Amino acid sequence: MKPNYSGLRSLVIALLLGVLAIRPSPVQAATNGFRGVNWADQRDNFVNDNLVLGGLSTSDSYATTQSKANAILSGFQNNLGANTVRMPVNYPTVSGSYWSSYIGAIDMASSKGMNVILSYWEAASSEDGKVDNLTQFWSMWQTIVTKYGSNSHIYFEPMNEPHGYSDADWKNLAAQWITTYSSVPKGRIIISGSGYNQNGTTIGSDSRFNGCLISIHIYAFWHTNWTTEQQWKDALSSSIGSYASRSLITEFGAPMTTGLNYNIGENNINGNYFIAFMYGVPNRARELGIGTVYWPGLRIGDTYSMETLHGTGINLSLTNNNASGRVQLRWSWGL
């Protein structure tokens, strides 16, 4: 009898589809789903009092904050294609009366389907790379976790740039954060690389942080003598080691209001370390599938700011500062 190859083929396809359907997907294959920008205080986020993000005011109600945030976040989404915003927190903001308004911006980002990264910044009066007051630190995070622990859009970064700690001391403090707030899924915890978030391998190699994301910072002014794309690609690779699938660049940036052209081609960098940087970092991030969060998407008066704020009251809008910088940022996102 002639074999029924058509029926056999259908059976094989059905079996393969069944296998594919039950095969578990990787917990974390890449982080390039994060396409983000930082939204910062005009004074920088190292402040002694309330954090006031560009366009907001401590006199704003929750509703007014939501309206302003909607306009600014829509600008990030429409102008850039962003789906992630990184916002600072500190003890004065979270413990005081302004917290009831500040959360309006967090809630608005979440309601728009954006990822929100909440990161602790120390005060301007210290800036020593350490937590200012541990009692206040734990109290602050308890308030935040109680509020947003069950919100899948919210990610927690225990501390920004913990450069005042030894590698061992920073890892112990970060591990204590995970233990203290054990209800938070590790996939929503972002642990800063040691130093100025430079050394991601320090975190990646410690099993206590398995499943957590790793926060990386990289800036051109750290190495002004690096004027080739490859040097910056190598620097990023060295920082993340073999942990690309868990790494997330939460800060990188370059001047966007000085007229630099970041689209002149790799062969025309002509010794400009900023241009070399804005080729190397986005290219390597794209190659490795690493998400990036630009510093800053909006910070009033910052030459690195990707956007400029216009308008008054709740009638706010954003415009791009550098078309070529926008291209490189979107390239890093895989767009």
C-alpha positions as CSV (number, residue, x, y, z in Angstrom):
1,M,0.0,0.0,0.0
2,K,1.3,3.5,-0.8
3,P,2.3,5.3,2.3
4,N,0.1,8.3,3.3
5,Y,2.9,10.9,3.4
6,S,0.4,13.8,3.6
7,G,-1.1,12.4,6.7
8,L,2.4,11.6,8.2
9,R,3.5,15.1,7.5
10,S,0.5,16.6,9.2
11,L,1.1,14.4,12.2
12,V,4.8,15.5,12.5
13,I,3.8,19.1,12.2
14,A,1.2,18.7,14.9
15,L,3.7,17.0,17.2
16,L,6.3,19.8,16.6
17,L,3.8,22.5,17.3
18,G,2.8,20.7,20.5
19,V,6.4,20.5,21.6
20,L,6.9,24.2,20.8
21,A,3.8,25.1,22.7
22,I,4.9,23.4,26.0
23,R,8.5,24.4,25.8
24,P,9.1,27.1,28.4
25,S,10.4,30.4,27.1
26,P,13.5,31.9,28.6
27,V,13.0,34.0,31.7
28,Q,15.2,36.7,30.3
29,A,16.6,36.5,26.7
30,A,17.4,40.2,26.3
31,T,16.5,43.6,27.8
32,N,15.9,45.5,24.6
33,G,12.2,45.7,25.5
34,F,13.3,48.7,27.6
35,R,13.4,51.8,25.4
36,G,13.8,54.6,27.9
37,V,14.8,58.1,29.1
38,N,15.5,59.7,32.4
39,W,13.2,62.4,33.6
40,A,15.2,64.6,36.0
41,D,15.2,67.5,38.5
42,Q,16.6,70.7,37.0
43,R,19.2,70.7,39.8
44,D,20.2,67.1,39.0
45,N,18.7,64.4,41.2
46,F,21.1,64.9,44.0
47,V,19.0,67.3,46.2
48,N,18.5,67.7,49.9
49,D,14.7,68.3,49.6
50,N,11.9,67.3,47.4
51,L,12.7,66.0,43.9
52,V,10.9,68.3,41.3
53,L,11.0,66.8,37.9
54,G,11.1,69.2,34.9
55,G,7.7,70.7,34.3
56,L,6.3,69.8,37.8
57,S,6.0,71.8,41.0
58,T,5.7,71.0,44.6
59,S,2.5,73.1,44.7
60,D,0.8,70.8,42.1
61,S,-2.0,68.6,43.2
62,Y,-2.2,64.9,42.3
63,A,-4.5,65.8,39.4
64,T,-2.3,68.6,38.1
65,T,0.8,66.4,38.3
66,Q,-1.1,63.8,36.3
67,S,-2.0,66.3,33.6
68,K,1.5,67.6,33.3
69,A,3.0,64.2,33.4
70,N,0.7,63.0,30.7
71,A,1.9,65.8,28.3
72,I,5.6,65.1,29.1
73,L,5.4,61.3,28.9
74,S,3.4,61.6,25.7
75,G,6.2,63.6,24.3
76,F,8.7,60.9,25.2
77,Q,6.5,58.3,23.5
78,N,5.6,60.3,20.4
79,N,8.9,62.1,19.7
80,L,11.2,59.2,20.5
81,G,9.2,56.0,20.8
82,A,10.1,55.5,24.4
83,N,8.2,53.0,26.6
84,T,10.3,53.4,29.8
85,V,11.0,56.3,32.1
86,R,13.5,56.3,35.0
87,M,12.5,58.6,37.9
88,P,14.4,59.4,41.1
89,V,13.2,59.0,44.7
90,N,14.6,60.1,48.0
91,Y,13.5,60.2,51.6
92,P,12.3,63.8,51.7
93,T,10.1,63.3,48.7
94,V,8.6,60.0,49.8
95,S,8.1,60.8,53.5
96,G,6.7,64.3,53.0
97,S,3.3,65.7,51.9
98,Y,4.6,66.1,48.3
99,W,4.6,62.3,47.9
100,S,0.8,62.3,47.4
101,S,1.3,64.5,44.3
102,Y,4.6,63.0,43.1
103,I,3.0,59.6,42.6
104,G,0.7,61.2,40.1
105,A,3.6,61.1,37.6
106,I,4.4,57.5,38.4
107,D,0.8,56.5,38.2
108,M,0.4,58.3,34.8
109,A,3.4,56.5,33.3
110,S,2.1,53.2,34.5
111,S,-1.4,53.9,33.2
112,K,0.1,54.7,29.8
113,G,1.7,51.2,29.8
114,M,5.2,52.5,30.4
115,N,7.9,50.8,32.5
116,V,8.8,53.0,35.4
117,I,12.3,52.6,37.1
118,L,12.4,54.2,40.5
119,S,15.9,54.8,41.7
120,Y,17.2,56.1,45.0
121,W,19.5,59.2,44.8
122,E,21.5,60.4,47.8
123,A,21.4,64.1,48.9
124,A,23.5,66.9,47.4
125,S,25.0,67.6,50.9
126,S,26.8,64.3,50.9
127,E,27.3,62.8,47.4
128,D,29.7,60.3,48.8
129,G,28.2,57.3,47.0
130,K,26.6,55.9,50.1
131,V,23.0,55.8,51.6
132,D,22.6,59.0,53.6
133,N,20.6,57.5,56.5
134,L,19.9,53.7,56.5
135,T,16.8,54.1,58.8
136,Q,15.3,56.6,56.4
137,F,16.4,54.5,53.4
138,W,14.5,51.4,54.6
139,S,11.5,53.4,55.6
140,M,11.4,55.1,52.2
141,W,11.6,51.8,50.3
142,Q,8.9,50.2,52.5
143,T,6.5,53.0,51.5
144,I,7.4,52.6,47.8
145,V,7.2,48.8,47.8
146,T,3.9,48.9,49.7
147,K,2.5,51.2,47.1
148,Y,3.9,49.6,44.0
149,G,5.1,46.1,44.8
150,S,2.2,44.5,43.0
151,N,2.3,46.8,39.9
152,S,4.1,45.0,37.2
153,H,5.1,48.2,35.4
154,I,7.2,49.4,38.3
155,Y,10.9,48.5,38.7
156,F,13.0,49.1,41.7
157,E,16.7,50.3,41.7
158,P,17.8,50.3,45.3
159,M,20.6,52.9,44.7
160,N,22.0,55.0,41.9
161,E,25.8,55.0,41.6
162,P,26.9,53.4,44.9
163,H,30.6,54.4,44.4
164,G,31.3,55.0,48.1
165,Y,31.0,51.3,48.9
166,S,33.5,48.5,48.4
167,D,32.3,45.9,46.0
168,A,31.6,43.5,48.9
169,D,29.8,46.1,51.0
170,W,27.6,47.2,48.1
171,K,26.7,43.6,47.2
172,N,25.7,42.9,50.9
173,L,23.5,46.0,51.0
174,A,21.8,45.2,47.7
175,A,21.3,41.6,48.9
176,Q,19.8,42.9,52.1
177,W,17.3,45.0,50.0
178,I,16.2,41.8,48.1
179,T,15.8,39.9,51.4
180,T,13.9,42.8,53.1
181,Y,11.5,43.1,50.2
182,S,11.3,39.5,49.3
183,S,7.8,39.9,47.9
184,V,9.2,41.9,44.9
185,P,9.9,39.6,42.0
186,K,13.6,39.6,41.2
187,G,12.9,40.3,37.6
188,R,11.7,43.8,38.7
189,I,14.8,44.6,40.8
190,I,17.6,46.4,39.1
191,I,20.9,46.3,40.9
192,S,23.5,48.9,40.1
193,G,26.9,47.8,39.0
194,S,29.6,48.7,41.6
195,G,31.3,52.0,41.5
196,Y,29.4,54.5,39.3
197,N,27.3,51.6,37.9
198,Q,30.3,50.7,35.8
199,N,31.1,47.2,37.0
200,G,28.2,45.0,36.0
201,T,30.2,41.8,36.2
202,T,30.5,42.3,40.0
203,I,26.8,41.8,40.3
204,G,26.3,39.3,37.6
205,S,28.9,36.9,39.1
206,D,27.1,36.8,42.5
207,S,24.4,34.2,42.7
208,R,22.4,36.2,45.2
209,F,21.4,38.4,42.3
210,N,20.4,35.7,39.9
211,G,17.2,36.8,38.1
212,C,17.8,40.5,38.8
213,L,18.6,43.1,36.2
214,I,21.9,44.9,36.3
215,S,22.1,48.6,35.9
216,I,25.0,50.0,33.8
217,H,26.2,53.6,33.3
218,I,28.6,54.7,30.7
219,Y,29.7,58.3,29.7
220,A,32.0,59.8,27.1
221,F,33.6,62.2,29.6
222,W,35.0,59.3,31.5
223,H,37.6,58.7,28.7
224,T,38.0,61.8,26.6
225,N,40.9,60.1,24.8
226,W,38.8,57.4,23.3
227,T,38.0,58.6,19.8
228,T,37.0,55.4,18.0
229,E,33.7,53.6,17.9
230,Q,35.5,50.3,18.7
231,Q,36.9,51.6,22.0
232,W,33.4,52.4,23.3
233,K,32.0,49.1,22.1
234,D,34.8,47.3,23.9
235,A,34.3,49.4,27.1
236,L,30.6,48.5,27.2
237,S,31.4,44.8,26.6
238,S,33.9,44.8,29.4
239,S,31.5,46.4,31.8
240,I,28.8,43.8,31.2
241,G,30.9,40.7,30.6
242,S,28.8,37.6,29.9
243,Y,25.6,39.2,31.5
244,A,24.2,41.0,28.5
245,S,20.8,39.2,28.8
246,R,20.3,40.8,32.3
247,S,22.1,44.2,31.7
248,L,20.3,47.5,31.2
249,I,22.0,50.8,30.4
250,T,20.2,53.1,32.7
251,E,22.4,56.2,31.9
252,F,24.3,57.2,28.9
253,G,24.3,60.6,27.1
254,A,26.1,63.2,25.1
255,P,25.6,66.9,24.2
256,M,22.4,67.4,22.3
257,T,22.1,71.3,22.2
258,T,25.6,72.1,20.8
259,G,25.0,71.2,17.2
260,L,27.0,68.0,17.1
261,N,26.1,65.7,14.2
262,Y,26.0,62.1,15.3
263,N,25.2,60.8,11.8
264,I,28.3,61.8,10.0
265,G,29.5,58.2,9.6
266,E,32.0,56.2,11.6
267,N,34.8,57.1,9.2
268,N,34.3,60.9,9.9
269,I,34.5,61.0,13.7
270,N,37.7,63.1,13.4
271,G,38.8,62.7,17.0
272,N,35.5,63.7,18.6
273,Y,35.0,61.4,21.6
274,F,31.4,62.3,22.0
275,I,30.6,61.3,18.4
276,A,32.7,58.1,18.8
277,F,30.7,57.4,22.0
278,M,27.3,57.9,20.3
279,Y,28.3,55.4,17.6
280,G,30.0,52.8,19.8
281,V,27.5,52.5,22.7
282,P,24.2,52.4,20.6
283,N,25.8,50.0,18.1
284,R,27.0,47.6,20.8
285,A,23.7,47.8,22.8
286,R,21.8,47.0,19.7
287,E,24.1,44.1,18.8
288,L,23.8,42.6,22.3
289,G,20.0,43.2,22.7
290,I,20.6,45.6,25.7
291,G,17.9,48.1,26.6
292,T,19.0,51.7,27.1
293,V,17.7,54.6,29.2
294,Y,19.1,57.9,27.9
295,W,20.3,60.6,30.3
296,P,18.3,62.7,30.3
297,G,15.2,62.6,28.2
298,L,14.3,65.9,30.0
299,R,16.3,68.0,32.4
300,I,15.8,71.7,32.0
301,G,19.0,73.5,31.2
302,D,21.1,70.3,30.6
303,T,23.0,70.3,27.3
304,Y,22.6,66.5,27.2
305,S,18.8,66.7,27.3
306,M,17.2,65.0,24.4
307,E,14.0,67.1,24.7
308,T,13.2,70.7,25.4
309,L,10.0,71.6,27.4
310,H,7.6,74.2,26.1
311,G,4.4,75.8,27.6
312,T,3.1,76.7,30.9
313,G,0.7,75.1,33.4
314,I,-0.7,71.9,32.1
315,N,-0.3,73.0,28.5
316,L,3.1,71.4,28.0
317,S,4.9,69.9,25.0
318,L,8.3,68.6,24.1
319,T,10.5,69.0,21.0
320,N,13.6,67.2,20.0
321,N,17.0,68.9,20.5
322,N,19.1,66.9,18.0
323,A,17.7,64.8,15.1
324,S,20.9,62.8,14.8
325,G,21.0,62.1,18.5
326,R,17.5,60.9,18.3
327,V,18.5,58.5,15.5
328,Q,21.3,57.0,17.5
329,L,19.1,56.6,20.6
330,R,16.4,54.8,18.6
331,W,19.1,52.7,16.9
332,S,20.2,51.5,20.3
333,W,16.6,50.5,20.9
334,G,16.5,48.3,17.8
335,L,14.3,50.8,16.0
